Amino acid sequence: MSLTKRSGSWLSTPQHLAWLNDEAQRLLPFARGARVEQGFAALDAQGRLPEGAVAELIHTTRMTHCFALAHIQGIPGHAVLVDHGLAALRGALWDEAHGGWFGDATRSGGKSAYLHAFVALAASSARVAGRPAAQALLDDATRIIERYFWSEEEGVLREHFDRDWRHEEAYRGANSNMHATEAFLALADVTGNVRWLQRALRIAERLIHRHAAACGYLVVEHFDAHWQALPDYNIDNRADPFRPYGSTPGHAFEWARLLLHLEAALTRAGLTAPDWLLADAQGLFASACRHAWQADGTPGLVYSLDWNQRPVVRTRLHWVHAEAVAASAALLQRSGEATYEHWYRRLWAFIAEHFIDLHGGSWHHELDEHNQPSSRIWAGKPDLYHAYQALLLPPLALAPSLATALAADVTGW
C-alpha cells in the first residue's frame, strides 16, 4: 500500500531518521524509573516515583509494550523490564477469583475494555519479543476479550463490568474501541487469524464510517448501550482524561492512522479493503487540523471541541500532538501528498519547541493555553507509549503492526 520513496521528504532523509531514533532512545532511561514491585507506576515531572506510588494497569501494560519494542530493536537492558511487566500482569494485577485485570495493585474497581485492550497489546508485543511468559498472557487476554467484551451482535467491545462480571455499564465508548482496533491489528499478526482484522473493520465501520463521517469527521465519543449518541456526556466534567465532553481531535488523528494500518493489513492478508478507509482517514485528519490547530489563536492543538467545532478545553496534550504527527506520516506514506509533509514538519517543529524537555527529561505531558507546562489534566510524565510510538512509526510500513514490523525491519520508504 505504501508509495515509493519521495525525494525531499523528511521520511527519506537519513538525518531526520537518525533524529527520530536518537529521541526515541533518549526517552527510555527516563521511563525505566517507573518500575515498582508490582508493575509500573506513574512518574512525576522529574522522573521520580511519588511517595506511595502504586502499580497501575495502564502504565504496566503500556510500559511492557514499549520495553518489548525496545528489546525487539536490540536495545540492551529491556528484556528484564518486559518480563517484570509480564509477571505483574500474571500476578498482582490479575484477578484470580474472577478473571481479568484490576485497574491497579490495590485490586479495587471493575473491569474496563480500554485497559484490557492494552493487556492484549502488551502480550502481543512481548510475544513478538520472544519473552517466555508472553504466550500464556496472550491466551488469557484473548480469552477474556472474547468471553466478556467482544459483542458479535454489535461488532464492538462492551465497555465496563464490575469485578465479577455480573453487571455491565450501560455505555459504549469510542476510546476503548479505538484501542481495541490497535490491539486487534497486533493480534492478527501474532496469531495469524484474520478474524481480528475483520473485527477491527467492524469497529471502524460503526464508529468512523457511520458516526464520525456523518458529523463532519468529528469523532463521536460517547453512546448509550443502544448506540444512541450522548452529546452532553460529561458536560460537567469537560476535561476528563478518558471520557471528556465533546469531541477529541487527538482521537481523530489516532483513528486516521489506524484506518490506514487496517487498510494495509487487510490488503496484506488478501482481504478486501474498502475505499472508505483512506477517504475517512483523510477526512478525519483534515477536520482535526482545520478545527483544532491554533483554534484559540495560539499555535498547537486543543484538547477538545464542542459540536460546533469550538474549543472547549484549550490545554495542549503531548499525546494529541504525538498522534497527529504519526497520522501525518502515515498519510504522507500512503498518498505522497505535500500537505501531509507540511503538517509532519510543522508538528515536529512544535513538539521540539514546546514538548520535548531536554532539561528535565522525557516530554512535558501537558501545556496550558499559552504553551507553558501545566498539570490540570495529567500530572507528571507517566506515559511513554504515545511519544515512543510517534518516533518509531514514521519510517515503518503501514503493515504489519508495530512490533511485527520492527522484528522484520519492514520499512515503508
BELLIN-V601681 format. One record per helix or strand of 3 or more residues. SS is the DSSP state (@ for helix, = for strand). FROM is the first residue (numbers start at 1). TO is the last residue. Records with the same first field share a line. If there is no record, write none. Layout:
BEGIN
SS: FROM-TO, FROM-TO
END
This chain:
BEGIN
@: 10-12, 14-32, 57-72, 79-89, 113-128, 134-149, 174-191, 195-215, 249-268, 276-292, 318-335, 338-355, 385-393, 402-408
END
